[in-house]
């Protein structure tokens, strides 16, 4: 299996885990009585086994990222928690959030501070050991795979070019209409050291751009209604005012006006996409945008 096929399969499993978590969420009536709680916990047993199977598939795809021992430890602990659930006193909503659905600010911060595209501050296993929920584990693995060079470096180029700004652009993976649209129409003024456009399939493209906010990573997906959804991560602020003006910026964690990170997202129609995309990329600051201090 090629690196691209592994990534495509991982994205399928990633979505299956998310959909399973949605199915597991308690209903309004799940917490009414001991009887409804017992019925819900039976449902939890069933879906927990399905989740374990999904993580075993991830292990087969990437055995060096998540071990069988780690998976067994996590799910053995979950099974003990289910066994010890008190139908009289415990809340199924709290239980589901605490062990399955929540993502803490600490994990989000650890992931964004340590998995920075072209460099990693700590290893994946260090962050995984801090995870307390299924959602945190999935988020950590997904971020490691898509926010680092892990996949990009193992996928050969299918096209290359140089922009007028002398930025080098490589198209990798599947030659999909969405990826070709981005590759053919990327603004010549974009000043990045190197831009990798990784097309997983007709619906999913990842981009990593060196020197834009240190190493900008972008997750682009196309839905069945021809709407494009863009999520991005910027590991270095460089210029706070420019970051604040970016389309869809949602969270800014700043140590100062230069150091820190930002995330955001936006969506638009396919017809509007390339203009909005180029406007966004051109607005991401580089080291040359760092305010001078006299």
CORCORPE-V949048 format. One line per field, one symbol per residue. ss: DSSP state (H for helix, E for strand, - for the rest). psi: psi as a letter, one per 30 degrees, with the letter a starting at -180 (. if undefined). A space follows every 50 residues. Layout:
ss: ???
psi: ???
This chain:
ss: --HHHHHHHHHHHHHHHHHHHHHH---------HHHHHHHHHHHHHHHHH HHHHHHHHHHH------HHHHHHHHHHHHHHHH--------HHHHHHHHH H---HHHHHHHHHHEEE-EE---HHHHH-----HHHHHHHHHHHHHHE-- -HHH--EEEEEE-----EEEEEE---HHHHHHHHH--------EEEEEE- ---EEEEEEEE--EEEEEEEEE----EEEEEEEE-----HHHHH----EE EEEE-----EEEEEEEEEEHHHHHHHHHHHHHH---HHH-----
psi: kleeeeeeeeeeeeeeeeeeeeffkkleffgeleeeeeeeeeeeeefeee eeeefeeeeeeiffekleeeeeeefeeeeeeeegkjfeflkeeeeeeefe eljleeeeeeefffiicglkelleeeeeffkfleeeeeeeeeeeefglge eefgjlkfkklklffgkkkkklbkileeeeeeefgkkffkilekkkjjje affkkkkkjkfjheikkkjkkklfghkkkkklkjfkeejeeeefgkkgke kkjkeafekalkllllllleefeeeeeeeeeffkllfffkkkk.
